[in-house]
Amino acid sequence: MTVTEDSLIEYPCDFPIKVFGFAHPDFASAITQVVQAHSPNFTSANIESRSSSTAKYTSLTCTVHITSREQLDDLYRDLTSHPMVKMAL
């Protein structure tokens, strides 16, 4: 395991990322494609989905195998710039 001086995360690790967006039938599929660009072994089996009480929004928890801070930063950049994503945590 590797710990960098500016990170409390030990790499590699399985890291949960929450992604929020408007409810859309293709939301999970679109997010899966973005995540797979950074972690090719990621599948939809690694996603938990929840709808808001009004069903207007969907939140996805994607558990991604992360090997470096650079990989995690790049993934967050791509997720937050995706037009279907309102927020990623």
N, C-alpha and C positions, 0 to 999 in steps of 0.2 A: 504494500500500500504506500501511496505517496501523499504527503501533506505538504502543501506549499506554504510559505510564510504568511501570505496574505489570504489564506483560506482556512476555514475550520472543517472543510469537507475532506474526507479521505477518499482518494481515487485509487482504483475503480470502485464504484458503488452503484446500487440501484437507487435512483433519485426520483421522487414523485414531483411532477409538475402539474399545477392546476391551470387549465385553459378555459376561459369563459367566452361565450359568444351567443349571438341570437340563435334560437332553435332553428335548425335547418336539417333536412334529411341527409345532406352530404357533409355536415360538419365533422363528424368523427372520421370519415374517410379522408377528408382534406387534411386534418390534423395528423392522421397516421402517415400520410405521404410526407409531410414536413418533417416529422420525427424520424422516419426511415432514412431520410437524406443524411441524417447525422448519426443514426444508430441502425444500421441495416437489419439487425436481428429483431427489431421492434415489431410487434404485431398488435392487432386490435384486441387480442387476449389480455394485453397489458393496459387496457383502458377501463376505467370505471366511469359510468355516465350518470348524471343526475339532471333532472329538469327543475326549473324554478317552480314555485307554487302556482304561478300563472301560466306556466309552460311557454313563456316568451323567450327564456334563456336556457342554455344548456351549459353545464360545467363538466369538463372531462378531467379526470386525474390519470395522467399518463406516467407510468413507472418505467423510467428509461435507464438502461445501463450506461453510465457515464464513465469515461476513462480519463478525462482531463478537464481543467477549468476552461480551457479554450473551446472544447467541444460543447460544454454547457453554455458558455456565453454565446457561441454561434447559434445554438439551438434557440435560446431565448430571443435573440435578435430576429431570427426567421419567424418564430411564432408571433411575436408582437407586431411584426410588419405585415402579417397575413391579413387580407381584407376581411376575413370572417371572424377574426379574433378581436375581442374587445379588451381583454386583459390576460396576462399569463403571470403566474406566481410560482 
